[in-house]
Amino acid sequence: MKGVRVYLPTTWAALPALATAGVPPATTGYAATAALAEALDVPVRQDELLEDAPDTSEHLDDLDAVAAAAAADHSLLLLADGPEPGPARRAVVVAVAHVSTVPGHGEHPGAVRLEEAVPWSRVEAVLADGPGDEPAVAAALAALGADADAGLERAVAVLDDVALGWFAPSEVAAP
């Protein structure tokens, strides 16, 4: 797919490396794909899913929100996979636009794989839990348990009242 907005899961500790080196190709992300629209029974045309297409569907924002939420869930799994150095254990999602992707990369219907490297200068926004959300993130990680895939629903429920904040790329990691 050409020219879509992609939400890329990451962690707070990984942001400085992304700001320096960019996002490598073959990174998994989440986007408003035709498969996601079909899975949610949202009536959109394929051409409406392209970033430069006119916004003719009120449902595109909903699909974007679902894709961003899937990336945030994936970020929790990244946190659960290993120790996050430093005190900032927060879900983080990097939003980039106008990138080429290959759909169908993963179990989620909005999963995609980047076909190209993305420099930090093309990052539109960083969505992240705030510093005050770290106790809730810790509780969500505890809810994951040993089987992260089975515990993801429990973890997401813990974070139900926590919304990701929007940050300009320059606010979180200077290249």
MARFIMAR-832682 format. One record per residue (C-alpha): x, y, z; residue in one letter. Coordinates in steps of 0.001 Angstrom, whole numbers, padded with zeros to 6 digits, always signed. Last residue first. Layout:
N
XYZA;...
This chain:
175
+017682+013917+016471P;+015793+015378+019438A;+013613+012840+021190A;+010375+013528+023022V;+009280+017100+022359E;+010812+017338+018866S;+008550+014515+017660P;+005466+016538+018595A;+003628+014831+021405F;+000105+013426+021688W;-000848+011760+024964G;-002053+008181+025091L;-005251+007788+027037A;-005432+005898+030326V;-008928+004978+031505D;-008935+001521+029896D;-005350+000817+030943L;-006283-002071+033241V;-008616-003405+030520A;-005686-003409+028078V;-003720-005612+030453A;-006575-008087+030872R;-007012-008321+027078E;-003262-008758+026662L;-003084-011629+029136G;-003516-014448+026626A;-000835-013020+024321D;+001511-012171+027195A;+001447-015656+028701D;+003556-015195+031840A;+001308-012541+033312G;-000137-009719+031243L;-001855-008327+034338A;+001562-007418+035796A;+002281-005420+032638L;-001053-003640+033044A;-000260-002832+036676A;+003139-001412+035646A;+001408+000612+032905V;-001047+001965+035493A;+001838+002913+037804P;+003651+004584+034845E;+000662+006756+033891D;+001905+009851+035741G;+004915+010025+033418P;+002582+010265+030413G;+001643+007378+028149D;+002763+007977+024618A;+001687+008983+021125L;+004558+010397+019096V;+003645+012513+016113A;+004294+013175+012449E;+007552+011234+012042V;+009028+012079+008648R;+012088+013871+010102S;+012831+010707+012112W;+013849+008974+008880P;+011641+006112+007655V;+013271+003055+006108A;+011174+001453+003404E;+008789-001419+002815E;+007219-001073+006256L;+005235-004117+007359R;+001493-003988+008022V;-000916-005145+010718A;-004453-003725+010512G;-006138-007142+010379P;-004195-008220+013492H;-002578-011659+013112E;+000664-010436+011611G;+001993-008838+008435H;-001116-008709+006279G;-000413-005465+004475P;+002872-004512+002775V;+003729-000887+003365T;+004883+002237+001581S;+005040+005348+003715V;+003130+008589+003356H;+002583+009121+007042A;+004380+008275+010271V;+002945+007899+013774A;+005253+006617+016536V;+003544+004722+019357V;+004804+004526+022943V;+003571+002503+025916A;+005373+003582+029052R;+008018+002196+031382R;+010091+005338+031972A;+012228+004609+035064P;+015413+003552+033349G;+016102+000503+031226P;+013037-001417+030026E;+013509-005036+031005P;+012356-007457+028388G;+009469-008900+026467D;+006821-007221+028649A;+007732-003760+027358L;+007497-005003+023770L;+004113-006549+024597L;+002946-003201+025935L;+004090-001589+022672S;+001982-004118+020774H;-001079-002902+022683D;-000152+000684+021758A;+000185-000357+018101A;-003262-001959+018239A;-004651+001245+019760A;-003147+003303+016915A;-004748+000970+014333A;-008129+001180+016094V;-007892+004986+016186A;-006966+005100+012490D;-009999+002934+011678L;-012250+005282+013647D;-010772+008319+011911D;-011454+006640+008571L;-015113+006052+009447H;-016413+009512+008542E;-015639+008631+004942S;-014860+011036+002127T;-011439+012151+003293D;-009828+012954-000057P;-007029+010524-000867A;-003451+011512+000013D;-003140+009105+002934E;-004592+006145+001054L;-007470+004346+002797L;-010116+006113+000718E;-008824+004330-002417D;-009747+000952-000890Q;-013372+002024-000424R;-014843+002342+003041V;-017862+000683+004673P;-016704-000412+008148V;-017555-004008+008987D;-014880-004097+011692L;-013062-007015+010059A;-013682-005508+006605E;-012252-002128+007586A;-009243-003859+009153L;-008705-005971+006029A;-008932-002853+003829A;-006200-001304+005944T;-006245+001584+008414A;-002697+001071+009634A;-000609-000867+012150Y;+003143-001346+012323G;+005754-004054+011918T;+009250-002921+010944T;+010463-004420+007654A;+012400-001227+006869P;+014221+000489+009734P;+012750+003442+011632V;+015130+006352+011907G;+018792+006227+012933A;+019076+009091+015414T;+015470+009706+016429A;+014818+005954+016377L;+017794+005392+018687A;+016559+008122+021056P;+013024+006633+021028L;+014007+003087+022069A;+013906+003772+025829A;+010356+005134+025592W;+009196+001964+023875T;+008037+001136+020352T;+004897+000371+018399P;+004586+001926+014934L;+001367+003564+013778Y;+001247+003865+010004V;-000384+006549+007895R;-000705+005339+004300V;+000969+006563+001130G;+001359+003408-000903K;+000000+000000+000000M;
